[in-house]
Amino acid sequence: MLEILKDFKNGDFDMLMFTPNSEKDDVVDIETVQYTERGEKIDISEMGDSYDIVLFKEDEEGNIANLDHFEAILTDCLEYASGLIPHSWYGFICKKTTTSHVVLNKILDNIKNM
């Protein structure tokens, strides 16, 4: 696991955000969020929780490129992010709950309006 993610290992959060820093090109901002309305987990399996994942890269001008949105079952979202961040991927890993679609729709709307 990346050193910058270890502080979040025992945290209780619903979403992990890893986004480009607006001032420094080589810095990633990492934040965790709890949904205001947490809801009940959905699509749980024996392997792990289900997540909505939004990933993107930035082009040379700092615009969003390679936007992708998909669902996945993850055993550890921090380990998953640890594999993405070194390859200049940014995104949002959102735990699927009965209320998470509200947050996910806001994220997608904000990205599309950038």
KESE-773202 format. One record per residue (C-alpha): x, y, z; residue in one letter; residue number from 1. Coordinates in steps of 0.5 Angstrom, whole numbers, plus 500, padded with zeros to 3 digits. Layout:
<rs>
+-----+-----+-----+------+------+
!   X !   Y !   Z ! resn ! resi !
+-----+-----+-----+------+------+
!   X !   Y !   Z !    A !  NUM !
...
+-----+-----+-----+------+------+
</rs>
This chain:
<rs>
+-----+-----+-----+------+------+
!   X !   Y !   Z ! resn ! resi !
+-----+-----+-----+------+------+
! 500 ! 500 ! 500 !    M !    1 !
! 502 ! 507 ! 498 !    L !    2 !
! 505 ! 511 ! 505 !    E !    3 !
! 500 ! 517 ! 503 !    I !    4 !
! 494 ! 512 ! 504 !    L !    5 !
! 496 ! 508 ! 511 !    K !    6 !
! 493 ! 514 ! 515 !    D !    7 !
! 487 ! 512 ! 512 !    F !    8 !
! 487 ! 504 ! 514 !    K !    9 !
! 483 ! 504 ! 520 !    N !   10 !
! 478 ! 510 ! 518 !    G !   11 !
! 471 ! 509 ! 517 !    D !   12 !
! 469 ! 512 ! 511 !    F !   13 !
! 464 ! 511 ! 505 !    D !   14 !
! 468 ! 515 ! 499 !    M !   15 !
! 476 ! 515 ! 498 !    L !   16 !
! 478 ! 521 ! 493 !    M !   17 !
! 484 ! 522 ! 490 !    F !   18 !
! 485 ! 528 ! 486 !    T !   19 !
! 490 ! 533 ! 483 !    P !   20 !
! 493 ! 538 ! 487 !    N !   21 !
! 491 ! 545 ! 484 !    S !   22 !
! 498 ! 548 ! 485 !    E !   23 !
! 503 ! 543 ! 485 !    K !   24 !
! 503 ! 538 ! 479 !    D !   25 !
! 506 ! 532 ! 482 !    D !   26 !
! 502 ! 532 ! 488 !    V !   27 !
! 495 ! 528 ! 489 !    V !   28 !
! 490 ! 531 ! 494 !    D !   29 !
! 487 ! 525 ! 498 !    I !   30 !
! 481 ! 525 ! 502 !    E !   31 !
! 476 ! 521 ! 505 !    T !   32 !
! 468 ! 522 ! 506 !    V !   33 !
! 462 ! 519 ! 510 !    Q !   34 !
! 456 ! 520 ! 506 !    Y !   35 !
! 451 ! 525 ! 510 !    T !   36 !
! 445 ! 519 ! 509 !    E !   37 !
! 450 ! 513 ! 510 !    R !   38 !
! 444 ! 508 ! 508 !    G !   39 !
! 445 ! 501 ! 508 !    E !   40 !
! 451 ! 497 ! 504 !    K !   41 !
! 448 ! 494 ! 497 !    I !   42 !
! 451 ! 488 ! 493 !    D !   43 !
! 455 ! 485 ! 498 !    I !   44 !
! 459 ! 479 ! 496 !    S !   45 !
! 464 ! 474 ! 500 !    E !   46 !
! 470 ! 478 ! 497 !    M !   47 !
! 468 ! 485 ! 499 !    G !   48 !
! 464 ! 491 ! 498 !    D !   49 !
! 461 ! 493 ! 492 !    S !   50 !
! 464 ! 500 ! 490 !    Y !   51 !
! 462 ! 505 ! 484 !    D !   52 !
! 469 ! 508 ! 481 !    I !   53 !
! 470 ! 514 ! 477 !    V !   54 !
! 477 ! 514 ! 474 !    L !   55 !
! 480 ! 520 ! 470 !    F !   56 !
! 487 ! 522 ! 468 !    K !   57 !
! 489 ! 529 ! 466 !    E !   58 !
! 492 ! 531 ! 459 !    D !   59 !
! 497 ! 536 ! 458 !    E !   60 !
! 493 ! 542 ! 459 !    E !   61 !
! 490 ! 540 ! 465 !    G !   62 !
! 483 ! 538 ! 462 !    N !   63 !
! 480 ! 531 ! 464 !    I !   64 !
! 481 ! 525 ! 460 !    A !   65 !
! 480 ! 518 ! 460 !    N !   66 !
! 474 ! 519 ! 464 !    L !   67 !
! 471 ! 512 ! 466 !    D !   68 !
! 465 ! 510 ! 471 !    H !   69 !
! 464 ! 503 ! 473 !    F !   70 !
! 462 ! 498 ! 479 !    E !   71 !
! 467 ! 493 ! 482 !    A !   72 !
! 467 ! 489 ! 488 !    I !   73 !
! 474 ! 491 ! 492 !    L !   74 !
! 477 ! 487 ! 498 !    T !   75 !
! 481 ! 493 ! 500 !    D !   76 !
! 479 ! 500 ! 496 !    C !   77 !
! 486 ! 503 ! 499 !    L !   78 !
! 490 ! 498 ! 496 !    E !   79 !
! 486 ! 499 ! 489 !    Y !   80 !
! 488 ! 506 ! 489 !    A !   81 !
! 495 ! 505 ! 491 !    S !   82 !
! 496 ! 501 ! 484 !    G !   83 !
! 492 ! 507 ! 481 !    L !   84 !
! 496 ! 513 ! 484 !    I !   85 !
! 503 ! 512 ! 481 !    P !   86 !
! 500 ! 511 ! 474 !    H !   87 !
! 497 ! 518 ! 474 !    S !   88 !
! 490 ! 516 ! 475 !    W !   89 !
! 485 ! 520 ! 479 !    Y !   90 !
! 478 ! 519 ! 482 !    G !   91 !
! 473 ! 517 ! 487 !    F !   92 !
! 472 ! 510 ! 490 !    I !   93 !
! 465 ! 510 ! 493 !    C !   94 !
! 462 ! 505 ! 497 !    K !   95 !
! 455 ! 503 ! 494 !    K !   96 !
! 449 ! 504 ! 499 !    T !   97 !
! 442 ! 505 ! 498 !    T !   98 !
! 444 ! 513 ! 498 !    T !   99 !
! 450 ! 513 ! 495 !    S !  100 !
! 447 ! 514 ! 488 !    H !  101 !
! 446 ! 522 ! 490 !    V !  102 !
! 453 ! 523 ! 491 !    V !  103 !
! 455 ! 519 ! 485 !    L !  104 !
! 451 ! 523 ! 481 !    N !  105 !
! 453 ! 530 ! 484 !    K !  106 !
! 461 ! 527 ! 482 !    I !  107 !
! 459 ! 525 ! 475 !    L !  108 !
! 455 ! 532 ! 474 !    D !  109 !
! 461 ! 536 ! 476 !    N !  110 !
! 466 ! 533 ! 472 !    I !  111 !
! 462 ! 533 ! 466 !    K !  112 !
! 461 ! 541 ! 467 !    N !  113 !
! 468 ! 542 ! 468 !    M !  114 !
+-----+-----+-----+------+------+
</rs>
